[in-house]
Amino acid sequence: MFRFFFLKVIAVGIIFGSFFYKPAFAENYLVIEVAGETSGKIEITLLPELAPLHVERIKALVNKGSYDGVVFHRVIEGFMAQTGDVQFGNSKQFNPDLVGRGGSSLPNLPSEFSDSPFIEGTVGMARSQDPNSANSQFFIMFKPAPHLNNNYTVFGMVSAGMEVLNNIKKGDLKNNGAVNNPDIMKKVYIKK
């Protein structure tokens, strides 16, 4: 009798526990408060199950306040918006000649490519020709870009604020999407 009761308690605990338990990674969101010609919030669900090292890096830079005030320096209509150059892209010390070439004081990351496709709202890590050169810069997709699949690390997906993303000031196509007087990430934080 006691054994049956004990098993029943365990079964009920498992059933009800599954309704209330959420894995830690599902509770982590990156929130970007956009300012400039565009204003609003973009919320990104972080995906450590795809790219644990990249998510850890993003969180480390966010927690240090490194992304606050960084511009969207390269924005191409129908493709993506790029930001995250904490070295040359901060609006207080903005260097339009070098922005897009910088990173952080932390070492570059090894690639964490996955089968997750680059579709509308996908957040990927920017890099140079070297697959293991991602550091602090990232980009958010306006539209699908299958040519990026398995070539760049996916670490997040927009869960709210696509309308804000779509309104970010666009760059000059003749100049590889470089933006004059760009919108900024006024404040970036992690929401649980």
C-alpha positions in Angstrom: 0.0 0.0 0.0 2.8 2.4 1.0 4.7 1.6 -2.2 1.6 2.3 -4.4 1.0 5.6 -2.7 4.7 6.6 -3.0 4.6 5.8 -6.8 1.4 7.8 -7.2 3.0 10.8 -5.5 6.0 10.6 -7.8 3.8 10.3 -10.9 1.7 13.3 -9.9 4.9 15.3 -9.1 6.3 14.5 -12.5 3.1 15.4 -14.3 2.5 18.7 -12.5 6.2 19.5 -12.3 6.4 19.4 -16.1 3.8 22.2 -16.4 5.8 24.5 -14.1 9.3 23.7 -15.0 11.1 25.6 -17.7 14.7 24.9 -18.6 17.0 27.8 -17.7 17.9 28.5 -21.4 14.2 29.2 -22.2 14.1 32.0 -19.8 17.0 34.0 -21.2 16.2 36.9 -23.4 18.4 39.6 -24.8 16.6 43.0 -24.8 17.8 45.8 -27.0 16.4 49.3 -26.5 16.8 51.1 -29.8 17.1 54.9 -30.0 17.7 57.4 -32.8 15.4 57.8 -35.8 13.8 54.5 -34.6 12.9 53.7 -31.1 11.5 50.7 -29.3 12.6 47.3 -28.0 13.8 44.1 -29.7 13.6 41.0 -27.7 15.8 38.0 -28.7 15.5 34.5 -27.3 19.0 33.2 -26.7 19.8 29.7 -27.9 22.6 28.2 -25.8 21.7 24.7 -27.0 22.9 25.8 -30.4 25.9 28.0 -29.5 26.8 27.9 -25.8 30.1 29.8 -26.1 28.5 32.6 -28.2 25.6 33.0 -25.8 28.0 33.1 -22.9 30.0 35.8 -24.7 26.9 37.9 -25.5 25.9 37.7 -21.8 29.4 38.7 -20.6 29.5 41.8 -22.8 25.9 42.7 -21.8 26.7 42.4 -18.1 29.7 44.7 -18.5 27.6 47.3 -20.3 29.7 47.0 -23.4 26.8 47.1 -25.9 25.1 50.2 -24.4 25.4 53.0 -26.9 26.8 50.9 -29.8 25.4 51.8 -33.2 23.8 49.7 -35.9 26.7 50.4 -38.3 25.7 48.2 -41.3 22.1 47.9 -42.3 21.1 46.5 -45.7 17.4 46.7 -46.7 16.0 43.2 -47.2 19.0 41.5 -45.7 20.2 42.3 -42.2 21.1 44.9 -39.5 24.6 44.6 -38.0 25.8 46.0 -34.7 28.0 45.1 -31.7 31.4 46.7 -32.5 32.2 47.7 -29.0 35.7 48.9 -30.0 34.9 51.4 -32.7 31.0 51.5 -32.8 30.2 53.2 -29.5 28.2 56.4 -30.3 30.3 58.4 -27.8 33.6 57.5 -29.5 32.2 56.5 -32.9 34.8 56.1 -35.7 33.0 55.7 -39.1 36.3 54.8 -40.8 37.0 51.8 -38.5 33.5 50.7 -37.3 32.9 47.1 -38.3 36.5 46.1 -37.9 36.6 46.0 -34.1 35.7 43.6 -31.4 36.1 43.4 -27.6 39.1 42.8 -25.4 38.1 39.2 -25.1 39.6 36.5 -27.5 37.8 35.4 -30.6 35.4 32.5 -30.5 35.5 29.1 -32.3 32.7 28.6 -34.7 29.5 26.8 -33.5 27.8 26.3 -36.8 24.4 24.4 -36.7 21.6 23.3 -39.0 19.5 26.2 -37.8 18.7 28.3 -40.9 19.0 32.0 -41.4 15.4 33.2 -41.7 13.6 36.3 -40.7 14.5 37.2 -37.1 17.6 34.9 -36.9 20.5 36.4 -34.9 23.9 35.4 -36.1 27.5 36.2 -35.0 29.5 38.3 -37.5 33.0 37.2 -38.4 35.8 37.7 -40.9 36.9 35.2 -43.5 38.2 33.0 -40.6 35.3 30.9 -39.3 36.8 31.2 -35.8 37.0 35.0 -35.7 33.6 35.9 -34.1 34.0 38.3 -31.1 31.3 40.9 -30.3 29.6 41.9 -33.5 26.3 40.3 -34.5 23.5 40.7 -37.1 19.8 40.3 -37.2 18.0 39.1 -40.4 15.3 41.0 -42.1 14.6 38.1 -44.6 15.9 34.6 -45.1 19.4 34.2 -46.4 20.1 30.5 -47.2 23.7 31.3 -48.4 24.6 32.0 -44.7 23.3 28.6 -43.5 26.1 26.5 -41.9 28.6 29.3 -42.5 27.8 31.6 -39.5 26.9 30.8 -35.9 23.2 31.2 -34.9 22.8 32.2 -31.3 19.3 33.7 -31.1 15.9 34.5 -32.6 13.8 37.6 -32.4 10.8 36.8 -30.2 9.3 40.4 -30.2 10.0 43.7 -31.8 10.4 42.7 -35.5 8.6 46.0 -36.4 11.3 47.9 -34.5 14.0 46.0 -36.3 12.4 46.6 -39.7 12.4 50.4 -39.0 16.1 50.7 -38.1 17.8 53.3 -40.3 19.1 51.7 -43.5 22.6 52.2 -44.9 23.9 53.1 -48.3 24.0 50.0 -50.6 26.8 51.6 -52.6 28.9 51.6 -49.4 28.2 48.1 -48.2 25.3 49.2 -46.0 27.2 51.8 -44.0 24.8 54.0 -42.1 25.2 57.8 -41.7 24.0 59.0 -38.3 23.0 55.4 -37.3 20.4 54.2 -34.8 21.9 52.9 -31.6 21.5 50.2 -29.0 20.7 52.6 -26.2 20.5 50.0 -23.5 21.0 46.2 -23.7 20.1 43.8 -20.9 19.2 40.2 -20.1 15.7 39.4 -19.1 14.8 36.2 -17.4 
